[in-house]
Amino acid sequence: MHLNRITLLVLDIEEAKQFFINAFAFNLIEDCLVSENKRIVRIAANKNGTTISLVTPKIGDESLVGRQSGKRVFAFVDTKDLDIDIARFSEKNVAITDGPRHEDFGRCVLVRDIAGNTWEFVERQDI
């Protein structure tokens, strides 16, 4: 099996797309207007990985934006150079909520995305 895609609720698809491309350095995989009311926007940390569909909430789900995992980390991203990521976060005004800190598995930092979800970027130690 392979996890193909997950859905991330955002308030504004274009604004979220630009945030993830510029602030998180994610790749744009697809941006397609299917109809007047449907746009498919997929991003990914790398071109061969699981994609994230950026979607606006359906009526009644607006309160879930930014809280899809409650108060827990929404997603974990392995990175090769955390210092480069932290510099980019600072330049793009991404909120760092914890770290950087050292753990048994490596260095990590917690950041908030444009919707308010928490992500953990991890530079793993070589084993």
N, C-alpha and C positions, 0 to 999 in steps of 0.2 A: 504494500500500500504506500501511497504518497499523499500527504495533505496538500491539496491543490490550491485552495483559496479560503480566506476568512473574510468576514464582513466587519468593517469599522464604521460606526455611525459618526457623522460629522455634520456640522450646521451648514457649511458651504463647501461644496465639492472642489471648486476651483481654488479657493483659498487653502484648503487642506492639501490638495495636490502640490501646490507651490511650496507649502511648508515642508512636506515630506521630501520633496526633491532637493530643496535648498538647505533646510536645517538638518535633516537626517541623512542626506546624500543618498536617498533611495533612487531606484530607477523607475522611470515611467514605462510600464509594460503595455498599456492600452489606454486610449482615450477615444471613445467612439460614441457619437450621438446616434442612438438606435431609432429614436422617434422624438417628437417634440417634447415628450415627458420622460424620456428614459435616456440616460447617459451612463455608459460603462467606463469607469476609471479604475485601472488596476496599477498598483505600485508594488515594488518588492525590494528587499535589501540587496538582492543580487538577481541577475537575469534568469537564473535557473532554479530559484527557490520558490517557496510558497508565496503566492501573491495575496495582496490585501485589496479588497474592493472598497472603495470610498463611496458611501451612500448616505443620503439624508434619511432621517428617521420617518417612519410612517406615522400617521396621526395617532397620538396617544403615547408614542415612544420617545418624544422629545427629551424627557427627563433622563433617559438612558445615555444620552450623548456625554462622553467623558467619564462614564461610570460603568462601562461594560464589564469590568472585573471588580466592581466594588472598590474597596480601598487597597486592593492587592496590585501587584505588578501585572499589567496587561500583557506585555510581551518582553522577551529577552532577545537581545541582539548581540551576537559574537562579533567582535571587531578586532582588527589587527593592530590598530594604534589608537588607544583611547585619548592620548594627548591631542591628536589631530581632531578627534570628535569634540573634545571639550573646547578647543579653540573655535571650532565652527559653531558650537552651541552658544558660546559667548558672543560671537560676531552676529548671530541671528537672533539673539535675545531669547534663547530657549531656557526655560526655568529648570535649573538643577536643584532637585529637592533633597539629595543626599549624595555625599561623596565629593570627589573621588575617594574611595577607600580600598584597602587591601583585604582580601578574603583568602581562604585556603585555595580557592580555584583561580584567583587572579585579581586584577584591579577592576573596579566597577563604579558606575555612577548611575543615579536615578534621575530621569528627566521627565518633564510633562510635555505631551504633544499639544497641538493646537486646540484639541477638544477637551483636554484635561486628563487624559489617560496617562498612567505612569509606565514608563519603559525603562528597562535596565540594559545599559550597554556594558559589555564585559570584554576585557582583554584577558584572555585565558593564559595561565602560565604554561610554558612548555613542560611536558612530562617526559 
